[in-house]
């Protein structure tokens, strides 16, 4: 039986109502953490990702003794205390240098985790690109290029696609202003090879993250000319360890709440004038046994007698014509 917490004050009641499940959920918040040993490259990468998600994100600079794939209870604790469903944990060691672990939670429990190993040589931070920076709080366009993202079997690339969409999604809206589309996130995956080893991340395919600003210029036509300029950061990942979600928990997390919206009824449409039209599907009818209204004029006996009288009347006329 689940333990229900009853609020004692109005402030605690508002806090519980804010965290309660909703039909339309609030934007997911991301929490940035670092381990006891975290390289400068990893810290710069976390800082750049935090700058892109600054409105719905929190960042802690204190070192934390956490090993996500050995014991994830500390991540669940931070998620509940800060009301964050996305966690990014940076760490570095001799075996796995420059590592960022992405974790998602459901009901303040770890749902799934993905380890991404950065390439320190190809990494470029936002400060190294002398371009106009995107405003805080803008939502990006997202492009995923590569057959690995379309795999019917869940793998590290499909999980990375799902997590990156959750990370950059932001607030949901019905209408989009074209002027607000200021940058695009492009994620490219190399073709996976058969020589990949599950233990050695360096042998796996590369996942490339690029971010470009969108610039519209005059083209002499109605539609403007669109150009892309790299904004940063430039990060190359390799898929590391994976913790797949539990089937029961994933099913519960994907369940949608029942709303008061009227469901569409089958075979019922509305025409241009607003009249409701219905379509009825019936089986094949046997018209031979159809019960009709009985009328004396439609009886077969009367039709037979009428034909006999006409034959008798026509016979004398024909005889007279023969005598003549």
SULRA-V48547 format. One record per pair of residues at least 12 apart in sequence whose ideal C-beta (glycine too) atoms are under 6 Angstrom apart, sorted by the first residue. I is the first residue (numbers start at 1). J is the second residue. D is the distance in Angstrom with one decimal. If there is no record, write none. Layout:
BEGIN
i = [I/I]
j = [J/J]
d = [D/D]
END
This chain:
BEGIN
i = [19/23/23/27/27/27/28/28/28/29/29/30/30/30/31/31/31/31/31/32/32/32/32/33/33/33/34/35/35/36/36/37/38/38/38/39/39/41/41/41/42/42/42/44/45/46/48/48/48/54/55/58/68/68/68/69/72/75/75/76/76/76/79/79/80/85/87/88/88/89/98/98/99/100/101/102/102/106/106/111/112/112/113/114/114/114/115/115/116/117/117/117/119/122/123/124/124/125/126/126/129/129/129/131/131/131/134/134/138/139/140/140/140/140/141/142/143/144/144/145/146/146/148/148/149/156/156/157/168/181/182/183/183/184/185/186/187/188/189/190/190/192/201/201/204/204/206/207/208/209/211/212/212/212/213/213/215/267]
j = [83/257/259/56/170/171/85/86/166/56/84/53/57/86/58/78/82/84/87/46/50/59/88/60/64/89/90/66/91/63/65/92/90/91/92/92/98/98/120/123/90/92/98/125/118/90/125/126/233/136/137/82/89/101/113/241/110/87/103/108/109/110/105/108/108/105/103/100/102/101/118/120/117/116/115/114/163/249/253/245/243/245/243/159/163/242/240/241/237/201/238/240/236/236/235/232/234/233/232/233/230/231/232/213/229/231/182/183/182/170/168/183/184/185/184/185/186/161/187/188/188/189/189/192/161/239/242/189/185/214/214/213/231/212/211/210/209/208/207/205/206/205/238/240/238/239/236/237/236/235/231/228/230/231/229/231/227/279]
d = [6.0/4.5/5.5/4.9/5.7/4.9/4.8/5.3/5.9/5.0/4.3/5.5/4.4/4.1/5.1/6.0/5.5/3.9/5.0/5.3/5.3/4.1/5.1/5.5/5.7/4.8/4.8/6.0/3.6/4.9/5.4/5.5/4.9/5.7/5.5/4.0/5.6/5.1/4.8/5.6/4.3/5.5/5.0/4.9/6.0/4.9/5.5/4.9/4.1/5.3/4.6/5.8/5.8/4.9/5.9/5.5/4.6/5.4/5.6/5.9/5.8/5.6/4.6/5.4/4.0/5.1/4.4/6.0/5.9/4.4/3.9/5.2/5.5/5.0/5.1/4.8/4.9/6.0/4.3/4.9/5.8/4.2/4.1/5.2/6.0/5.8/3.3/4.4/4.3/4.7/4.6/5.0/4.1/4.7/5.9/6.0/4.0/5.4/4.0/5.5/5.9/6.0/4.1/5.9/5.4/5.5/4.9/4.6/5.0/4.6/5.6/5.1/5.9/4.8/4.1/4.9/4.7/5.6/5.1/4.6/5.8/3.3/4.3/5.7/4.9/3.7/5.4/5.3/5.7/5.9/6.0/4.9/5.8/5.3/5.5/4.6/5.7/4.5/5.5/4.2/4.9/4.7/4.6/4.9/5.0/5.3/5.4/4.1/5.4/4.5/4.8/4.0/5.5/5.9/5.1/4.7/4.8/4.2]
END
